[in-house]
């Protein structure tokens, strides 16, 4: 009886360790993606600020040619 219980516990522990390793790999991949997306957003924000600064000094925008 004790041997069977011990075997079940060992199997359960092994399965839990595998799940933890999978979850850790998933979380690591997600953090890498979050870092990549954060850098992209920062880069786009800088480009937007730069474009706004260039456009702000040129005065009002001319109407499109079809007016």
Kinemage of the C-alpha trace (Angstrom):
@kinemage 1
@onewidth
@group {chain A} dominant
@subgroup {mainchain}
@vectorlist {calphas} color= white
{ca unk a 1} P 0.000 0.000 0.000
{ca unk a 2} L 2.743 2.457 0.910
{ca unk a 3} L 4.788 1.573 -2.190
{ca unk a 4} L 1.821 2.241 -4.499
{ca unk a 5} L 1.151 5.559 -2.791
{ca unk a 6} L 4.807 6.529 -3.067
{ca unk a 7} L 4.824 5.596 -6.766
{ca unk a 8} L 1.747 7.760 -7.420
{ca unk a 9} L 3.348 10.678 -5.599
{ca unk a 10} L 6.552 10.320 -7.612
{ca unk a 11} L 4.596 10.214 -10.871
{ca unk a 12} L 2.590 13.244 -9.833
{ca unk a 13} L 5.750 15.138 -8.875
{ca unk a 14} L 7.347 14.312 -12.234
{ca unk a 15} L 4.259 15.528 -14.096
{ca unk a 16} L 4.154 18.730 -12.052
{ca unk a 17} L 7.814 19.416 -12.754
{ca unk a 18} L 7.164 19.041 -16.475
{ca unk a 19} L 4.216 21.439 -16.274
{ca unk a 20} L 6.321 23.969 -14.346
{ca unk a 21} L 9.077 23.778 -16.976
{ca unk a 22} L 6.525 24.315 -19.754
{ca unk a 23} L 4.982 27.277 -17.943
{ca unk a 24} L 8.408 28.775 -17.331
{ca unk a 25} L 9.268 28.477 -21.022
{ca unk a 26} L 5.953 30.102 -21.957
{ca unk a 27} L 6.461 32.976 -19.523
{ca unk a 28} L 10.009 33.530 -20.757
{ca unk a 29} L 8.804 33.689 -24.359
{ca unk a 30} L 6.037 36.114 -23.383
{ca unk a 31} L 8.485 38.427 -21.606
{ca unk a 32} L 10.729 38.431 -24.664
{ca unk a 33} L 7.742 39.403 -26.811
{ca unk a 34} L 6.690 42.088 -24.316
{ca unk a 35} L 10.210 43.544 -24.370
{ca unk a 36} L 10.243 43.528 -28.175
{ca unk a 37} L 6.823 45.195 -28.376
{ca unk a 38} L 7.791 47.771 -25.751
{ca unk a 39} L 10.871 48.741 -27.767
{ca unk a 40} L 8.725 48.992 -30.912
{ca unk a 41} L 6.186 51.235 -29.190
{ca unk a 42} L 8.973 53.456 -27.829
{ca unk a 43} L 10.545 53.698 -31.283
{ca unk a 44} L 7.194 54.557 -32.897
{ca unk a 45} L 6.467 57.161 -30.221
{ca unk a 46} L 9.828 58.794 -30.903
{ca unk a 47} L 9.126 58.807 -34.649
{ca unk a 48} L 5.705 60.341 -34.033
{ca unk a 49} L 7.181 63.066 -31.841
{ca unk a 50} L 9.817 63.767 -34.478
{ca unk a 51} L 7.200 63.975 -37.232
{ca unk a 52} L 5.010 66.235 -35.099
{ca unk a 53} L 7.931 68.531 -34.393
{ca unk a 54} L 8.741 68.791 -38.101
{ca unk a 55} L 5.117 69.429 -39.017
{ca unk a 56} L 4.460 71.982 -36.249
{ca unk a 57} L 6.998 74.472 -37.574
{ca unk a 58} L 5.647 74.568 -41.133
{ca unk a 59} L 2.408 76.446 -40.355
{ca unk a 60} L -1.109 75.411 -41.282
{ca unk a 61} L -1.509 72.537 -43.660
{ca unk a 62} L -2.520 73.471 -47.201
{ca unk a 63} L -5.815 72.068 -48.464
{ca unk a 64} L -5.640 69.079 -50.778
{ca unk a 65} L -5.440 69.851 -54.517
{ca unk a 66} L -9.054 68.924 -55.246
{ca unk a 67} L -10.454 71.934 -53.296
